[in-house]
């Protein structure tokens, strides 16, 4: 699905900020992706993998208890039910399938909360590829279950100790490795960030979320759309996936829910990072600012250029959600609906709750991007569940 938003179109297509050494690799990827999409056999095989391996389509669940409590209608798009526990498999499976189509036998990836790393490890194992995953040492420690799962699936996990040792540093390390190995290795990028064609490529593989949600919600609402759609935003792949189904419907408000300590849509300014022009959190000296989030997947100082463009075009709203509000929303969803979501997704749940407080009677769709098993150690540290 396209959009008439000029910033979103221009910013997503930029390749001008990538290292010159990577230009041939990016051009090869763009051509390979075009050939892949035009190949009916590959398209059919991937659709079958989504069905039989990833477990798609995922359902939409009406949260009836929260609906009564919050005085509106609340629907949940259940990406937590994808194999592996998060939306990340949609893209990782697609990129690994593309890598094999292009003749690669090895992939590298970066990960924050670990879900993309797990998804890449799973997809690589399924498709017979080797996988190496870069993760910030801080995130390896706070997301131990996912670190273990990556290794169990056969991936080599490489802790990154630079800087804050979180997602930004993991991306830096993975990109450095790709610069050195791009002739023999495919880079499976986990979000809609980086230079063209990555933002559009990842959005393509994640757009299945929006396609399914739109179709199901039209059935549920008798041909109508929800008033607003909510998704958490770090880099923004799950948000781009669900928003892609509604971006051309002006009546539907799109709300990206960020961590208050990493709110680049809300407080960012235009700058350059990881080969893209986008909204970034920067110091007065135009250096990348430190960030904080209780959720590793949102602890990133920028956002995908497509989402930044939609924000600049006025099509996308943003909400900065603090740690306490996200924790409270996670607990409320678990106790009232029996759904334990990821800390990342809890930001979107909180955003929907605040929206309904101001707009009683509205109908909202919340993308539950992943399940909360990976966050149990953090929840125990916060005294929850004890």
LONU-589411 format. One record per residue (C-alpha): residue number from 1; y, x, z. Coordinates in nm, 2 decimals. Layout:
<rs>
(NUM,(Y,X,Z))
...
</rs>
This chain:
<rs>
(1,(0.00,0.00,0.00))
(2,(0.34,0.13,-0.09))
(3,(0.68,0.09,0.08))
(4,(1.03,0.07,-0.06))
(5,(1.16,0.27,0.23))
(6,(1.32,0.58,0.07))
(7,(1.30,0.81,0.37))
(8,(0.93,0.74,0.42))
(9,(0.86,0.81,0.05))
(10,(1.06,1.13,0.03))
(11,(0.96,1.29,0.35))
(12,(0.58,1.23,0.31))
(13,(0.58,1.39,-0.03))
(14,(0.75,1.71,0.06))
(15,(0.56,2.04,0.01))
(16,(0.87,2.26,0.03))
(17,(0.82,2.38,0.38))
(18,(0.46,2.50,0.35))
(19,(0.40,2.88,0.35))
(20,(0.40,3.00,-0.01))
(21,(0.05,3.14,0.03))
(22,(-0.08,2.79,0.09))
(23,(0.08,2.63,-0.22))
(24,(-0.23,2.69,-0.44))
(25,(-0.45,2.54,-0.17))
(26,(-0.23,2.24,-0.13))
(27,(-0.22,2.18,-0.51))
(28,(-0.60,2.22,-0.53))
(29,(-0.64,1.97,-0.25))
(30,(-0.40,1.72,-0.42))
(31,(-0.60,1.75,-0.75))
(32,(-0.93,1.73,-0.57))
(33,(-0.82,1.42,-0.38))
(34,(-0.71,1.25,-0.70))
(35,(-1.05,1.33,-0.86))
(36,(-1.23,1.21,-0.55))
(37,(-1.05,0.88,-0.54))
(38,(-1.12,0.82,-0.91))
(39,(-1.49,0.89,-0.87))
(40,(-1.67,0.55,-0.83))
(41,(-1.98,0.71,-0.69))
(42,(-1.79,0.90,-0.42))
(43,(-1.59,0.59,-0.33))
(44,(-1.91,0.39,-0.29))
(45,(-2.09,0.66,-0.09))
(46,(-1.79,0.69,0.14))
(47,(-1.78,0.31,0.19))
(48,(-2.14,0.32,0.28))
(49,(-2.08,0.60,0.53))
(50,(-1.81,0.39,0.70))
(51,(-2.05,0.10,0.73))
(52,(-2.37,0.27,0.83))
(53,(-2.25,0.58,1.02))
(54,(-1.90,0.49,1.15))
(55,(-2.00,0.13,1.23))
(56,(-1.72,-0.04,1.04))
(57,(-1.57,-0.30,1.02))
(58,(-1.45,-0.30,1.38))
(59,(-1.37,-0.64,1.53))
(60,(-1.04,-0.80,1.65))
(61,(-1.08,-0.92,2.01))
(62,(-0.85,-1.19,2.15))
(63,(-0.75,-1.08,2.50))
(64,(-0.75,-1.43,2.65))
(65,(-0.70,-1.33,3.01))
(66,(-0.40,-1.11,2.94))
(67,(-0.26,-1.37,2.70))
(68,(-0.24,-1.62,2.98))
(69,(-0.11,-1.37,3.22))
(70,(0.15,-1.22,2.98))
(71,(0.25,-1.56,2.84))
(72,(0.17,-1.49,2.47))
(73,(-0.12,-1.43,2.24))
(74,(-0.27,-1.07,2.26))
(75,(-0.52,-0.94,2.00))
(76,(-0.69,-0.60,2.01))
(77,(-0.80,-0.41,1.71))
(78,(-1.11,-0.24,1.85))
(79,(-1.11,0.12,1.71))
(80,(-1.27,0.22,2.04))
(81,(-1.59,0.08,1.89))
(82,(-1.60,0.32,1.60))
(83,(-1.89,0.57,1.63))
(84,(-1.77,0.85,1.86))
(85,(-1.52,0.63,2.04))
(86,(-1.20,0.65,1.83))
(87,(-1.03,0.59,1.50))
(88,(-1.04,0.96,1.43))
(89,(-1.38,0.94,1.25))
(90,(-1.23,0.73,0.97))
(91,(-1.02,1.04,0.86))
(92,(-1.26,1.31,0.96))
(93,(-1.55,1.15,0.77))
(94,(-1.33,1.11,0.47))
(95,(-1.19,1.46,0.47))
(96,(-1.54,1.62,0.53))
(97,(-1.68,1.40,0.25))
(98,(-1.39,1.52,0.03))
(99,(-1.45,1.88,0.13))
(100,(-1.82,1.86,0.02))
(101,(-1.71,1.70,-0.30))
(102,(-1.48,1.99,-0.37))
(103,(-1.75,2.24,-0.30))
(104,(-1.67,2.37,0.05))
(105,(-1.94,2.43,0.31))
(106,(-1.71,2.50,0.61))
(107,(-1.43,2.31,0.77))
(108,(-1.17,2.39,1.04))
(109,(-0.98,2.15,1.25))
(110,(-0.73,2.12,1.53))
(111,(-0.76,1.87,1.82))
(112,(-0.55,1.76,2.12))
(113,(-0.74,1.50,2.32))
(114,(-1.06,1.62,2.15))
(115,(-1.13,1.30,1.96))
(116,(-1.05,1.45,1.62))
(117,(-1.26,1.76,1.71))
(118,(-1.55,1.54,1.81))
(119,(-1.51,1.33,1.49))
(120,(-1.50,1.64,1.27))
(121,(-1.80,1.79,1.45))
(122,(-1.99,1.46,1.40))
(123,(-1.89,1.43,1.03))
(124,(-1.97,1.79,0.96))
(125,(-2.31,1.76,1.11))
(126,(-2.38,1.44,0.91))
(127,(-2.27,1.60,0.58))
(128,(-2.43,1.94,0.63))
(129,(-2.11,2.14,0.69))
(130,(-2.01,2.41,0.94))
(131,(-1.72,2.32,1.17))
(132,(-1.47,2.53,1.38))
(133,(-1.23,2.35,1.60))
(134,(-0.91,2.48,1.77))
(135,(-0.80,2.32,2.09))
(136,(-0.54,2.42,2.35))
(137,(-0.70,2.57,2.66))
(138,(-0.51,2.31,2.87))
(139,(-0.67,2.03,2.67))
(140,(-1.01,2.19,2.68))
(141,(-0.99,2.18,3.06))
(142,(-0.85,1.83,3.09))
(143,(-1.08,1.68,2.82))
(144,(-1.41,1.84,2.92))
(145,(-1.64,1.57,2.80))
(146,(-1.51,1.60,2.45))
(147,(-1.53,1.98,2.46))
(148,(-1.90,1.94,2.55))
(149,(-1.96,1.69,2.27))
(150,(-1.81,1.91,2.01))
(151,(-2.04,2.19,2.11))
(152,(-2.34,1.96,2.12))
(153,(-2.27,1.85,1.76))
(154,(-2.28,2.21,1.66))
(155,(-1.91,2.29,1.62))
(156,(-1.76,2.62,1.73))
(157,(-1.48,2.53,1.98))
(158,(-1.20,2.79,2.00))
(159,(-0.97,2.76,2.30))
(160,(-0.60,2.84,2.22))
(161,(-0.40,3.01,2.50))
(162,(-0.06,3.05,2.33))
(163,(0.25,2.87,2.47))
(164,(0.18,2.54,2.64))
(165,(-0.19,2.56,2.53))
(166,(-0.18,2.20,2.39))
(167,(-0.18,2.03,2.06))
(168,(0.12,2.21,1.89))
(169,(-0.05,2.55,1.96))
(170,(-0.38,2.42,1.84))
(171,(-0.22,2.32,1.51))
(172,(-0.05,2.66,1.48))
(173,(-0.38,2.84,1.53))
(174,(-0.57,2.63,1.29))
(175,(-0.30,2.67,1.02))
(176,(-0.30,3.05,1.07))
(177,(-0.68,3.05,1.02))
(178,(-0.65,2.84,0.71))
(179,(-0.39,3.07,0.56))
(180,(-0.65,3.35,0.60))
(181,(-0.95,3.15,0.48))
(182,(-0.84,2.87,0.25))
(183,(-1.03,3.00,-0.05))
(184,(-1.36,2.93,0.12))
(185,(-1.27,2.68,0.40))
(186,(-1.13,2.33,0.40))
(187,(-0.88,2.23,0.67))
(188,(-0.96,1.89,0.81))
(189,(-0.62,1.79,0.95))
(190,(-0.64,1.53,1.23))
(191,(-0.31,1.34,1.19))
(192,(-0.05,1.23,0.93))
(193,(0.14,1.56,0.98))
(194,(0.18,1.88,0.77))
(195,(0.28,1.93,0.41))
(196,(0.19,1.70,0.12))
(197,(-0.08,1.59,0.05))
(198,(-0.20,1.57,0.41))
(199,(0.02,1.29,0.54))
(200,(-0.07,1.06,0.26))
(201,(-0.43,1.17,0.25))
(202,(-0.48,1.10,0.62))
(203,(-0.30,0.77,0.59))
(204,(-0.53,0.67,0.30))
(205,(-0.84,0.73,0.51))
(206,(-0.69,0.55,0.81))
(207,(-0.56,0.25,0.61))
(208,(-0.89,0.08,0.66))
(209,(-0.76,-0.02,1.01))
(210,(-0.47,-0.21,0.87))
(211,(-0.67,-0.36,0.59))
(212,(-0.93,-0.50,0.83))
(213,(-0.67,-0.61,1.08))
(214,(-0.46,-0.80,0.83))
(215,(-0.76,-0.98,0.69))
(216,(-0.90,-1.08,1.03))
(217,(-0.56,-1.18,1.17))
(218,(-0.49,-1.41,0.87))
(219,(-0.82,-1.59,0.95))
(220,(-0.74,-1.61,1.32))
(221,(-0.39,-1.73,1.28))
(222,(-0.44,-1.98,1.00))
(223,(-0.28,-1.77,0.73))
(224,(0.00,-1.63,0.95))
(225,(0.08,-1.28,1.07))
(226,(0.14,-1.16,1.43))
(227,(0.50,-1.13,1.54))
(228,(0.45,-0.76,1.62))
(229,(0.20,-0.48,1.59))
(230,(0.17,-0.20,1.84))
(231,(0.01,0.14,1.82))
(232,(0.05,0.46,2.02))
(233,(0.21,0.76,1.84))
(234,(0.15,1.13,1.88))
(235,(0.12,1.26,1.53))
(236,(0.06,0.90,1.44))
(237,(-0.26,0.86,1.24))
(238,(-0.38,0.54,1.41))
(239,(-0.03,0.40,1.39))
(240,(-0.01,0.47,1.02))
(241,(-0.35,0.32,0.98))
(242,(-0.27,-0.02,1.13))
(243,(0.10,-0.03,1.02))
(244,(-0.01,0.03,0.66))
(245,(-0.15,-0.32,0.66))
(246,(0.19,-0.48,0.75))
(247,(0.46,-0.24,0.64))
(248,(0.57,-0.47,0.35))
(249,(0.58,-0.78,0.57))
(250,(0.93,-0.78,0.69))
(251,(0.86,-1.06,0.94))
(252,(0.62,-0.83,1.13))
(253,(0.78,-0.59,1.38))
(254,(0.61,-0.25,1.39))
(255,(0.64,-0.07,1.73))
(256,(0.53,0.29,1.78))
(257,(0.47,0.36,2.15))
(258,(0.52,0.72,2.25))
(259,(0.48,0.92,2.57))
(260,(0.82,0.93,2.74))
(261,(0.79,1.31,2.77))
(262,(0.71,1.35,2.40))
(263,(0.92,1.07,2.24))
(264,(1.02,1.22,1.90))
(265,(1.07,0.89,1.73))
(266,(1.30,0.78,2.01))
(267,(1.49,1.10,2.08))
(268,(1.40,1.34,1.80))
(269,(1.62,1.49,1.53))
(270,(1.53,1.61,1.18))
(271,(1.38,1.95,1.17))
(272,(1.09,2.16,1.03))
(273,(0.75,2.20,1.19))
(274,(0.40,2.27,1.06))
(275,(0.51,2.26,0.70))
(276,(0.69,1.92,0.72))
(277,(1.04,1.78,0.76))
(278,(1.03,1.52,1.03))
(279,(1.17,1.40,1.36))
(280,(1.12,1.66,1.63))
(281,(1.21,1.72,1.99))
(282,(1.44,2.02,1.98))
(283,(1.66,2.22,2.21))
(284,(2.03,2.27,2.14))
(285,(1.93,2.60,1.98))
(286,(1.70,2.41,1.74))
(287,(1.39,2.55,1.90))
(288,(1.09,2.32,1.96))
(289,(1.12,2.17,2.30))
(290,(0.84,2.16,2.56))
(291,(0.67,1.82,2.60))
(292,(0.47,1.63,2.86))
(293,(0.22,1.35,2.85))
(294,(-0.07,1.25,3.07))
(295,(-0.25,1.18,2.74))
(296,(-0.34,1.50,2.55))
(297,(-0.33,1.32,2.21))
(298,(0.04,1.23,2.25))
(299,(0.15,1.57,2.38))
(300,(0.31,1.67,2.06))
(301,(0.68,1.74,1.98))
(302,(0.69,1.58,1.64))
(303,(0.56,1.28,1.44))
(304,(0.42,1.23,1.10))
(305,(0.69,1.23,0.83))
(306,(0.59,0.88,0.70))
(307,(0.65,0.73,1.04))
(308,(0.97,0.93,1.09))
(309,(1.09,0.80,0.75))
(310,(1.01,0.44,0.85))
(311,(1.21,0.49,1.17))
(312,(1.51,0.63,0.98))
(313,(1.48,0.34,0.73))
(314,(1.50,0.09,1.02))
(315,(1.15,-0.05,0.95))
(316,(0.98,0.10,1.26))
(317,(1.08,0.05,1.62))
(318,(0.98,0.29,1.90))
(319,(0.92,0.26,2.27))
(320,(0.90,0.55,2.52))
(321,(0.63,0.47,2.78))
(322,(0.60,0.68,3.10))
(323,(0.28,0.80,3.26))
(324,(0.28,0.54,3.54))
(325,(0.33,0.25,3.30))
(326,(0.04,0.37,3.07))
(327,(-0.19,0.41,3.37))
(328,(-0.10,0.06,3.50))
(329,(-0.17,-0.09,3.15))
(330,(-0.51,0.09,3.13))
(331,(-0.62,-0.05,3.46))
(332,(-0.49,-0.40,3.38))
(333,(-0.67,-0.40,3.05))
(334,(-0.99,-0.28,3.21))
(335,(-0.99,-0.52,3.50))
(336,(-0.87,-0.83,3.31))
(337,(-1.05,-0.78,2.98))
(338,(-1.34,-0.54,3.04))
(339,(-1.20,-0.29,2.79))
(340,(-1.15,0.07,2.91))
(341,(-0.91,0.22,2.65))
(342,(-0.80,0.58,2.61))
(343,(-0.48,0.69,2.78))
(344,(-0.32,0.72,2.44))
(345,(-0.40,0.36,2.36))
(346,(-0.27,0.25,2.70))
(347,(0.08,0.33,2.59))
(348,(0.05,0.07,2.32))
(349,(-0.09,-0.18,2.57))
(350,(0.21,-0.12,2.79))
(351,(0.45,-0.15,2.50))
(352,(0.30,-0.49,2.41))
(353,(0.33,-0.61,2.77))
(354,(0.70,-0.51,2.79))
(355,(0.76,-0.68,2.45))
(356,(0.61,-1.01,2.58))
(357,(0.82,-1.00,2.89))
(358,(1.12,-1.02,2.66))
(359,(0.96,-1.24,2.39))
(360,(0.74,-1.49,2.57))
(361,(0.51,-1.70,2.35))
(362,(0.49,-1.43,2.08))
(363,(0.17,-1.32,1.91))
(364,(0.10,-0.94,1.92))
(365,(-0.17,-0.72,1.78))
(366,(-0.24,-0.39,1.97))
(367,(-0.44,-0.11,1.81))
(368,(-0.69,0.02,2.06))
(369,(-0.72,0.36,1.91))
(370,(-1.00,0.49,2.14))
(371,(-1.21,0.44,2.45))
(372,(-1.13,0.59,2.79))
(373,(-1.45,0.77,2.87))
(374,(-1.29,1.11,2.79))
(375,(-1.01,1.04,3.05))
(376,(-1.23,0.97,3.35))
(377,(-1.16,1.30,3.51))
(378,(-0.78,1.24,3.48))
(379,(-0.82,0.89,3.62))
(380,(-1.02,1.02,3.92))
(381,(-0.75,1.28,3.98))
(382,(-0.50,0.99,3.99))
(383,(-0.71,0.81,4.25))
(384,(-0.82,0.53,4.02))
(385,(-1.17,0.39,4.04))
(386,(-1.23,0.54,4.39))
</rs>
